[in-house]
Amino acid sequence: MVRNGLTHSGTPAFRCRGCDRRFVEAPRKGPVPDATKDLIRRLLAERMGVRAIARVTGVSRSWVQGFVNALYRDDTPHHPGPLQESPAGS
């Protein structure tokens, strides 16, 4: 682990020499709790927007958008099936 400059807020950043991952020593926020994730799922069911959900829950908008994308990617698989030839091409 080596020191790797500062973040945009002035916090010292570090880099792992093994995996090249960049991180801060003591992050201010931790992982989002399961209760908040359940609340976000309920708010999505009520058709609230991503910005509104971020304001209500206090989670960053980019995190909410990534969570929503993962939900839809995992819960709604898309299998288009084999391609069908169009009759106009014949």
Jmol script that loads the backbone (N, CA, C; Angstrom):
load data "model"
ATOM      1  N   MET A   1       0.852  -1.156   0.000  1.00  0.00           N
ATOM      2  CA  MET A   1       0.000   0.000   0.000  1.00  0.00           C
ATOM      3  C   MET A   1       0.907   1.231   0.000  1.00  0.00           C
ATOM      4  N   VAL A   2       0.617   2.157  -0.901  1.00  0.00           N
ATOM      5  CA  VAL A   2       1.388   3.396  -0.984  1.00  0.00           C
ATOM      6  C   VAL A   2       0.433   4.584  -1.034  1.00  0.00           C
ATOM      7  N   ARG A   3       0.934   5.701  -0.580  1.00  0.00           N
ATOM      8  CA  ARG A   3       0.140   6.923  -0.632  1.00  0.00           C
ATOM      9  C   ARG A   3       0.023   7.372  -2.086  1.00  0.00           C
ATOM     10  N   ASN A   4      -1.192   7.835  -2.460  1.00  0.00           N
ATOM     11  CA  ASN A   4      -1.451   8.154  -3.863  1.00  0.00           C
ATOM     12  C   ASN A   4      -2.198   9.481  -3.985  1.00  0.00           C
ATOM     13  N   GLY A   5      -1.639  10.544  -3.451  1.00  0.00           N
ATOM     14  CA  GLY A   5      -2.221  11.872  -3.610  1.00  0.00           C
ATOM     15  C   GLY A   5      -3.413  12.122  -2.710  1.00  0.00           C
ATOM     16  N   LEU A   6      -4.260  13.053  -3.135  1.00  0.00           N
ATOM     17  CA  LEU A   6      -5.431  13.458  -2.371  1.00  0.00           C
ATOM     18  C   LEU A   6      -6.688  13.275  -3.203  1.00  0.00           C
ATOM     19  N   THR A   7      -7.820  13.091  -2.516  1.00  0.00           N
ATOM     20  CA  THR A   7      -9.105  13.052  -3.206  1.00  0.00           C
ATOM     21  C   THR A   7      -9.548  14.484  -3.478  1.00  0.00           C
ATOM     22  N   HIS A   8     -10.697  14.645  -4.148  1.00  0.00           N
ATOM     23  CA  HIS A   8     -11.185  15.984  -4.462  1.00  0.00           C
ATOM     24  C   HIS A   8     -11.508  16.795  -3.209  1.00  0.00           C
ATOM     25  N   SER A   9     -11.738  16.107  -2.077  1.00  0.00           N
ATOM     26  CA  SER A   9     -12.057  16.819  -0.835  1.00  0.00           C
ATOM     27  C   SER A   9     -10.834  17.025   0.053  1.00  0.00           C
ATOM     28  N   GLY A  10      -9.663  16.607  -0.404  1.00  0.00           N
ATOM     29  CA  GLY A  10      -8.441  16.819   0.348  1.00  0.00           C
ATOM     30  C   GLY A  10      -8.037  15.679   1.268  1.00  0.00           C
ATOM     31  N   THR A  11      -8.775  14.577   1.251  1.00  0.00           N
ATOM     32  CA  THR A  11      -8.457  13.412   2.080  1.00  0.00           C
ATOM     33  C   THR A  11      -7.325  12.623   1.435  1.00  0.00           C
ATOM     34  N   PRO A  12      -6.345  12.161   2.193  1.00  0.00           N
ATOM     35  CA  PRO A  12      -5.270  11.368   1.604  1.00  0.00           C
ATOM     36  C   PRO A  12      -5.801  10.067   0.990  1.00  0.00           C
ATOM     37  N   ALA A  13      -5.325   9.757  -0.197  1.00  0.00           N
ATOM     38  CA  ALA A  13      -5.730   8.536  -0.886  1.00  0.00           C
ATOM     39  C   ALA A  13      -4.555   7.558  -0.905  1.00  0.00           C
ATOM     40  N   PHE A  14      -4.880   6.292  -0.951  1.00  0.00           N
ATOM     41  CA  PHE A  14      -3.872   5.234  -0.987  1.00  0.00           C
ATOM     42  C   PHE A  14      -4.145   4.313  -2.162  1.00  0.00           C
ATOM     43  N   ARG A  15      -3.114   3.585  -2.586  1.00  0.00           N
ATOM     44  CA  ARG A  15      -3.243   2.647  -3.700  1.00  0.00           C
ATOM     45  C   ARG A  15      -2.576   1.339  -3.319  1.00  0.00           C
ATOM     46  N   CYS A  16      -3.254   0.242  -3.595  1.00  0.00           N
ATOM     47  CA  CYS A  16      -2.701  -1.084  -3.334  1.00  0.00           C
ATOM     48  C   CYS A  16      -1.786  -1.457  -4.498  1.00  0.00           C
ATOM     49  N   ARG A  17      -0.564  -1.853  -4.208  1.00  0.00           N
ATOM     50  CA  ARG A  17       0.367  -2.229  -5.277  1.00  0.00           C
ATOM     51  C   ARG A  17      -0.002  -3.560  -5.915  1.00  0.00           C
ATOM     52  N   GLY A  18      -0.713  -4.412  -5.170  1.00  0.00           N
ATOM     53  CA  GLY A  18      -1.085  -5.725  -5.694  1.00  0.00           C
ATOM     54  C   GLY A  18      -2.208  -5.664  -6.721  1.00  0.00           C
ATOM     55  N   CYS A  19      -3.291  -4.948  -6.372  1.00  0.00           N
ATOM     56  CA  CYS A  19      -4.472  -4.937  -7.259  1.00  0.00           C
ATOM     57  C   CYS A  19      -4.725  -3.576  -7.894  1.00  0.00           C
ATOM     58  N   ASP A  20      -3.924  -2.561  -7.560  1.00  0.00           N
ATOM     59  CA  ASP A  20      -4.034  -1.217  -8.128  1.00  0.00           C
ATOM     60  C   ASP A  20      -5.323  -0.499  -7.716  1.00  0.00           C
ATOM     61  N   ARG A  21      -5.962  -0.945  -6.643  1.00  0.00           N
ATOM     62  CA  ARG A  21      -7.189  -0.322  -6.166  1.00  0.00           C
ATOM     63  C   ARG A  21      -6.851   0.953  -5.402  1.00  0.00           C
ATOM     64  N   ARG A  22      -7.635   2.010  -5.629  1.00  0.00           N
ATOM     65  CA  ARG A  22      -7.440   3.291  -4.961  1.00  0.00           C
ATOM     66  C   ARG A  22      -8.525   3.450  -3.905  1.00  0.00           C
ATOM     67  N   PHE A  23      -8.153   3.896  -2.692  1.00  0.00           N
ATOM     68  CA  PHE A  23      -9.109   3.999  -1.601  1.00  0.00           C
ATOM     69  C   PHE A  23      -8.638   5.018  -0.581  1.00  0.00           C
ATOM     70  N   VAL A  24      -9.531   5.375   0.357  1.00  0.00           N
ATOM     71  CA  VAL A  24      -9.177   6.249   1.472  1.00  0.00           C
ATOM     72  C   VAL A  24      -9.098   5.395   2.729  1.00  0.00           C
ATOM     73  N   GLU A  25      -8.312   5.842   3.683  1.00  0.00           N
ATOM     74  CA  GLU A  25      -8.064   5.046   4.885  1.00  0.00           C
ATOM     75  C   GLU A  25      -9.306   4.916   5.760  1.00  0.00           C
ATOM     76  N   ALA A  26     -10.002   6.020   5.998  1.00  0.00           N
ATOM     77  CA  ALA A  26     -11.184   5.998   6.865  1.00  0.00           C
ATOM     78  C   ALA A  26     -12.346   6.663   6.126  1.00  0.00           C
ATOM     79  N   PRO A  27     -13.126   5.904   5.340  1.00  0.00           N
ATOM     80  CA  PRO A  27     -14.231   6.513   4.599  1.00  0.00           C
ATOM     81  C   PRO A  27     -15.291   7.075   5.541  1.00  0.00           C
ATOM     82  N   ARG A  28     -15.936   8.166   5.122  1.00  0.00           N
ATOM     83  CA  ARG A  28     -16.953   8.804   5.957  1.00  0.00           C
ATOM     84  C   ARG A  28     -18.249   8.015   5.978  1.00  0.00           C
ATOM     85  N   LYS A  29     -18.570   7.377   4.873  1.00  0.00           N
ATOM     86  CA  LYS A  29     -19.814   6.622   4.786  1.00  0.00           C
ATOM     87  C   LYS A  29     -19.503   5.155   4.557  1.00  0.00           C
ATOM     88  N   GLY A  30     -20.352   4.305   5.081  1.00  0.00           N
ATOM     89  CA  GLY A  30     -20.190   2.874   4.899  1.00  0.00           C
ATOM     90  C   GLY A  30     -21.183   2.347   3.883  1.00  0.00           C
ATOM     91  N   PRO A  31     -21.352   1.035   3.848  1.00  0.00           N
ATOM     92  CA  PRO A  31     -22.320   0.460   2.911  1.00  0.00           C
ATOM     93  C   PRO A  31     -23.752   0.855   3.271  1.00  0.00           C
ATOM     94  N   VAL A  32     -24.621   0.851   2.283  1.00  0.00           N
ATOM     95  CA  VAL A  32     -26.020   1.214   2.495  1.00  0.00           C
ATOM     96  C   VAL A  32     -26.721   0.049   3.209  1.00  0.00           C
ATOM     97  N   PRO A  33     -27.428   0.326   4.312  1.00  0.00           N
ATOM     98  CA  PRO A  33     -28.091  -0.755   5.058  1.00  0.00           C
ATOM     99  C   PRO A  33     -29.232  -1.392   4.268  1.00  0.00           C
ATOM    100  N   ASP A  34     -29.565  -2.626   4.633  1.00  0.00           N
ATOM    101  CA  ASP A  34     -30.635  -3.359   3.948  1.00  0.00           C
ATOM    102  C   ASP A  34     -31.989  -2.670   4.121  1.00  0.00           C
ATOM    103  N   ALA A  35     -32.207  -2.035   5.271  1.00  0.00           N
ATOM    104  CA  ALA A  35     -33.476  -1.332   5.492  1.00  0.00           C
ATOM    105  C   ALA A  35     -33.644  -0.199   4.478  1.00  0.00           C
ATOM    106  N   THR A  36     -32.560   0.507   4.173  1.00  0.00           N
ATOM    107  CA  THR A  36     -32.628   1.590   3.185  1.00  0.00           C
ATOM    108  C   THR A  36     -32.859   1.027   1.794  1.00  0.00           C
ATOM    109  N   LYS A  37     -32.240  -0.105   1.482  1.00  0.00           N
ATOM    110  CA  LYS A  37     -32.460  -0.737   0.178  1.00  0.00           C
ATOM    111  C   LYS A  37     -33.919  -1.165   0.025  1.00  0.00           C
ATOM    112  N   ASP A  38     -34.515  -1.693   1.099  1.00  0.00           N
ATOM    113  CA  ASP A  38     -35.933  -2.070   1.052  1.00  0.00           C
ATOM    114  C   ASP A  38     -36.816  -0.849   0.851  1.00  0.00           C
ATOM    115  N   LEU A  39     -36.482   0.259   1.519  1.00  0.00           N
ATOM    116  CA  LEU A  39     -37.230   1.496   1.331  1.00  0.00           C
ATOM    117  C   LEU A  39     -37.129   1.974  -0.109  1.00  0.00           C
ATOM    118  N   ILE A  40     -35.954   1.885  -0.700  1.00  0.00           N
ATOM    119  CA  ILE A  40     -35.771   2.307  -2.091  1.00  0.00           C
ATOM    120  C   ILE A  40     -36.617   1.440  -3.014  1.00  0.00           C
ATOM    121  N   ARG A  41     -36.681   0.144  -2.752  1.00  0.00           N
ATOM    122  CA  ARG A  41     -37.526  -0.750  -3.570  1.00  0.00           C
ATOM    123  C   ARG A  41     -38.998  -0.339  -3.461  1.00  0.00           C
ATOM    124  N   ARG A  42     -39.463   0.002  -2.246  1.00  0.00           N
ATOM    125  CA  ARG A  42     -40.864   0.423  -2.057  1.00  0.00           C
ATOM    126  C   ARG A  42     -41.133   1.748  -2.769  1.00  0.00           C
ATOM    127  N   LEU A  43     -40.184   2.667  -2.698  1.00  0.00           N
ATOM    128  CA  LEU A  43     -40.364   3.954  -3.370  1.00  0.00           C
ATOM    129  C   LEU A  43     -40.367   3.782  -4.889  1.00  0.00           C
ATOM    130  N   LEU A  44     -39.584   2.851  -5.393  1.00  0.00           N
ATOM    131  CA  LEU A  44     -39.616   2.570  -6.831  1.00  0.00           C
ATOM    132  C   LEU A  44     -40.970   2.009  -7.237  1.00  0.00           C
ATOM    133  N   ALA A  45     -41.542   1.160  -6.377  1.00  0.00           N
ATOM    134  CA  ALA A  45     -42.863   0.605  -6.664  1.00  0.00           C
ATOM    135  C   ALA A  45     -43.931   1.700  -6.685  1.00  0.00           C
ATOM    136  N   GLU A  46     -43.714   2.781  -5.925  1.00  0.00           N
ATOM    137  CA  GLU A  46     -44.624   3.922  -5.922  1.00  0.00           C
ATOM    138  C   GLU A  46     -44.328   4.885  -7.070  1.00  0.00           C
ATOM    139  N   ARG A  47     -43.387   4.522  -7.924  1.00  0.00           N
ATOM    140  CA  ARG A  47     -43.015   5.276  -9.124  1.00  0.00           C
ATOM    141  C   ARG A  47     -42.405   6.642  -8.803  1.00  0.00           C
ATOM    142  N   MET A  48     -41.621   6.698  -7.725  1.00  0.00           N
ATOM    143  CA  MET A  48     -40.880   7.927  -7.415  1.00  0.00           C
ATOM    144  C   MET A  48     -39.649   7.998  -8.308  1.00  0.00           C
ATOM    145  N   GLY A  49     -39.213   9.189  -8.622  1.00  0.00           N
ATOM    146  CA  GLY A  49     -38.036   9.381  -9.445  1.00  0.00           C
ATOM    147  C   GLY A  49     -36.754   9.128  -8.664  1.00  0.00           C
ATOM    148  N   VAL A  50     -35.665   8.923  -9.391  1.00  0.00           N
ATOM    149  CA  VAL A  50     -34.373   8.629  -8.771  1.00  0.00           C
ATOM    150  C   VAL A  50     -33.908   9.807  -7.919  1.00  0.00           C
ATOM    151  N   ARG A  51     -34.072  11.016  -8.405  1.00  0.00           N
ATOM    152  CA  ARG A  51     -33.655  12.189  -7.635  1.00  0.00           C
ATOM    153  C   ARG A  51     -34.455  12.321  -6.341  1.00  0.00           C
ATOM    154  N   ALA A  52     -35.754  12.064  -6.417  1.00  0.00           N
ATOM    155  CA  ALA A  52     -36.594  12.151  -5.222  1.00  0.00           C
ATOM    156  C   ALA A  52     -36.201  11.071  -4.212  1.00  0.00           C
ATOM    157  N   ILE A  53     -35.925   9.874  -4.697  1.00  0.00           N
ATOM    158  CA  ILE A  53     -35.508   8.787  -3.801  1.00  0.00           C
ATOM    159  C   ILE A  53     -34.197   9.147  -3.124  1.00  0.00           C
ATOM    160  N   ALA A  54     -33.263   9.724  -3.866  1.00  0.00           N
ATOM    161  CA  ALA A  54     -31.980  10.128  -3.289  1.00  0.00           C
ATOM    162  C   ALA A  54     -32.182  11.185  -2.208  1.00  0.00           C
ATOM    163  N   ARG A  55     -33.084  12.142  -2.441  1.00  0.00           N
ATOM    164  CA  ARG A  55     -33.347  13.174  -1.437  1.00  0.00           C
ATOM    165  C   ARG A  55     -33.985  12.573  -0.190  1.00  0.00           C
ATOM    166  N   VAL A  56     -34.953  11.679  -0.361  1.00  0.00           N
ATOM    167  CA  VAL A  56     -35.682  11.105   0.775  1.00  0.00           C
ATOM    168  C   VAL A  56     -34.782  10.214   1.624  1.00  0.00           C
ATOM    169  N   THR A  57     -33.964   9.392   0.979  1.00  0.00           N
ATOM    170  CA  THR A  57     -33.159   8.406   1.714  1.00  0.00           C
ATOM    171  C   THR A  57     -31.808   8.942   2.156  1.00  0.00           C
ATOM    172  N   GLY A  58     -31.332  10.032   1.553  1.00  0.00           N
ATOM    173  CA  GLY A  58     -30.027  10.571   1.917  1.00  0.00           C
ATOM    174  C   GLY A  58     -28.869   9.823   1.287  1.00  0.00           C
ATOM    175  N   VAL A  59     -29.159   9.025   0.264  1.00  0.00           N
ATOM    176  CA  VAL A  59     -28.136   8.275  -0.461  1.00  0.00           C
ATOM    177  C   VAL A  59     -27.829   9.039  -1.744  1.00  0.00           C
ATOM    178  N   SER A  60     -26.611   8.933  -2.253  1.00  0.00           N
ATOM    179  CA  SER A  60     -26.253   9.685  -3.452  1.00  0.00           C
ATOM    180  C   SER A  60     -27.070   9.220  -4.655  1.00  0.00           C
ATOM    181  N   ARG A  61     -27.306  10.162  -5.543  1.00  0.00           N
ATOM    182  CA  ARG A  61     -28.111   9.873  -6.731  1.00  0.00           C
ATOM    183  C   ARG A  61     -27.431   8.831  -7.614  1.00  0.00           C
ATOM    184  N   SER A  62     -26.107   8.907  -7.728  1.00  0.00           N
ATOM    185  CA  SER A  62     -25.409   7.933  -8.567  1.00  0.00           C
ATOM    186  C   SER A  62     -25.510   6.528  -7.974  1.00  0.00           C
ATOM    187  N   TRP A  63     -25.494   6.409  -6.631  1.00  0.00           N
ATOM    188  CA  TRP A  63     -25.641   5.092  -6.018  1.00  0.00           C
ATOM    189  C   TRP A  63     -27.045   4.551  -6.275  1.00  0.00           C
ATOM    190  N   VAL A  64     -28.064   5.411  -6.121  1.00  0.00           N
ATOM    191  CA  VAL A  64     -29.447   4.979  -6.362  1.00  0.00           C
ATOM    192  C   VAL A  64     -29.602   4.522  -7.805  1.00  0.00           C
ATOM    193  N   GLN A  65     -29.032   5.264  -8.757  1.00  0.00           N
ATOM    194  CA  GLN A  65     -29.156   4.884 -10.165  1.00  0.00           C
ATOM    195  C   GLN A  65     -28.484   3.547 -10.435  1.00  0.00           C
ATOM    196  N   GLY A  66     -27.314   3.313  -9.860  1.00  0.00           N
ATOM    197  CA  GLY A  66     -26.647   2.023 -10.024  1.00  0.00           C
ATOM    198  C   GLY A  66     -27.443   0.893  -9.409  1.00  0.00           C
ATOM    199  N   PHE A  67     -28.066   1.142  -8.257  1.00  0.00           N
ATOM    200  CA  PHE A  67     -28.893   0.135  -7.589  1.00  0.00           C
ATOM    201  C   PHE A  67     -30.116  -0.200  -8.434  1.00  0.00           C
ATOM    202  N   VAL A  68     -30.759   0.820  -8.996  1.00  0.00           N
ATOM    203  CA  VAL A  68     -31.933   0.606  -9.850  1.00  0.00           C
ATOM    204  C   VAL A  68     -31.533  -0.171 -11.100  1.00  0.00           C
ATOM    205  N   ASN A  69     -30.418   0.197 -11.708  1.00  0.00           N
ATOM    206  CA  ASN A  69     -29.964  -0.519 -12.902  1.00  0.00           C
ATOM    207  C   ASN A  69     -29.709  -1.989 -12.596  1.00  0.00           C
ATOM    208  N   ALA A  70     -29.081  -2.267 -11.453  1.00  0.00           N
ATOM    209  CA  ALA A  70     -28.812  -3.658 -11.068  1.00  0.00           C
ATOM    210  C   ALA A  70     -30.113  -4.406 -10.801  1.00  0.00           C
ATOM    211  N   LEU A  71     -31.082  -3.743 -10.174  1.00  0.00           N
ATOM    212  CA  LEU A  71     -32.379  -4.385  -9.919  1.00  0.00           C
ATOM    213  C   LEU A  71     -33.041  -4.800 -11.220  1.00  0.00           C
ATOM    214  N   TYR A  72     -33.113  -3.889 -12.173  1.00  0.00           N
ATOM    215  CA  TYR A  72     -33.777  -4.193 -13.436  1.00  0.00           C
ATOM    216  C   TYR A  72     -32.993  -5.197 -14.266  1.00  0.00           C
ATOM    217  N   ARG A  73     -31.677  -5.146 -14.189  1.00  0.00           N
ATOM    218  CA  ARG A  73     -30.858  -6.103 -14.929  1.00  0.00           C
ATOM    219  C   ARG A  73     -31.047  -7.518 -14.376  1.00  0.00           C
ATOM    220  N   ASP A  74     -31.112  -7.636 -13.040  1.00  0.00           N
ATOM    221  CA  ASP A  74     -31.224  -8.952 -12.414  1.00  0.00           C
ATOM    222  C   ASP A  74     -32.644  -9.484 -12.391  1.00  0.00           C
ATOM    223  N   ASP A  75     -33.640  -8.609 -12.205  1.00  0.00           N
ATOM    224  CA  ASP A  75     -35.022  -9.055 -12.037  1.00  0.00           C
ATOM    225  C   ASP A  75     -35.807  -9.148 -13.340  1.00  0.00           C
ATOM    226  N   THR A  76     -35.328  -8.536 -14.403  1.00  0.00           N
ATOM    227  CA  THR A  76     -36.072  -8.583 -15.661  1.00  0.00           C
ATOM    228  C   THR A  76     -35.139  -9.049 -16.783  1.00  0.00           C
ATOM    229  N   PRO A  77     -34.833 -10.338 -16.808  1.00  0.00           N
ATOM    230  CA  PRO A  77     -33.955 -10.830 -17.881  1.00  0.00           C
ATOM    231  C   PRO A  77     -34.651 -10.721 -19.233  1.00  0.00           C
ATOM    232  N   HIS A  78     -33.884 -10.445 -20.230  1.00  0.00           N
ATOM    233  CA  HIS A  78     -34.424 -10.283 -21.577  1.00  0.00           C
ATOM    234  C   HIS A  78     -33.870 -11.395 -22.465  1.00  0.00           C
ATOM    235  N   HIS A  79     -34.753 -12.220 -22.959  1.00  0.00           N
ATOM    236  CA  HIS A  79     -34.366 -13.292 -23.878  1.00  0.00           C
ATOM    237  C   HIS A  79     -35.146 -13.092 -25.170  1.00  0.00           C
ATOM    238  N   PRO A  80     -34.547 -12.480 -26.169  1.00  0.00           N
ATOM    239  CA  PRO A  80     -35.299 -12.170 -27.386  1.00  0.00           C
ATOM    240  C   PRO A  80     -35.613 -13.391 -28.245  1.00  0.00           C
ATOM    241  N   GLY A  81     -34.915 -14.493 -28.037  1.00  0.00           N
ATOM    242  CA  GLY A  81     -35.163 -15.673 -28.858  1.00  0.00           C
ATOM    243  C   GLY A  81     -34.434 -15.570 -30.180  1.00  0.00           C
ATOM    244  N   PRO A  82     -34.663 -16.543 -31.053  1.00  0.00           N
ATOM    245  CA  PRO A  82     -33.962 -16.529 -32.349  1.00  0.00           C
ATOM    246  C   PRO A  82     -34.480 -15.410 -33.250  1.00  0.00           C
ATOM    247  N   LEU A  83     -33.601 -14.937 -34.111  1.00  0.00           N
ATOM    248  CA  LEU A  83     -33.991 -13.903 -35.076  1.00  0.00           C
ATOM    249  C   LEU A  83     -34.972 -14.491 -36.087  1.00  0.00           C
ATOM    250  N   GLN A  84     -35.976 -13.697 -36.442  1.00  0.00           N
ATOM    251  CA  GLN A  84     -36.947 -14.138 -37.433  1.00  0.00           C
ATOM    252  C   GLN A  84     -36.767 -13.315 -38.691  1.00  0.00           C
ATOM    253  N   GLU A  85     -36.862 -13.970 -39.799  1.00  0.00           N
ATOM    254  CA  GLU A  85     -36.689 -13.268 -41.069  1.00  0.00           C
ATOM    255  C   GLU A  85     -37.950 -12.476 -41.366  1.00  0.00           C
ATOM    256  N   SER A  86     -37.758 -11.276 -41.900  1.00  0.00           N
ATOM    257  CA  SER A  86     -38.915 -10.459 -42.240  1.00  0.00           C
ATOM    258  C   SER A  86     -39.440 -10.885 -43.606  1.00  0.00           C
ATOM    259  N   PRO A  87     -40.762 -10.879 -43.786  1.00  0.00           N
ATOM    260  CA  PRO A  87     -41.324 -11.276 -45.069  1.00  0.00           C
ATOM    261  C   PRO A  87     -41.009 -10.276 -46.178  1.00  0.00           C
ATOM    262  N   ALA A  88     -40.690  -9.028 -45.827  1.00  0.00           N
ATOM    263  CA  ALA A  88     -40.398  -8.015 -46.844  1.00  0.00           C
ATOM    264  C   ALA A  88     -39.049  -8.268 -47.517  1.00  0.00           C
ATOM    265  N   GLY A  89     -38.140  -8.984 -46.838  1.00  0.00           N
ATOM    266  CA  GLY A  89     -36.815  -9.235 -47.392  1.00  0.00           C
ATOM    267  C   GLY A  89     -36.810 -10.318 -48.461  1.00  0.00           C
ATOM    268  N   SER A  90     -37.879 -11.039 -48.639  1.00  0.00           N
ATOM    269  CA  SER A  90     -37.901 -12.139 -49.604  1.00  0.00           C
ATOM    270  C   SER A  90     -38.194 -11.703 -51.005  1.00  0.00           C
TER     271      SER A  90
END
end "model"
wireframe off; spacefill off
backbone 0.3
color backbone group
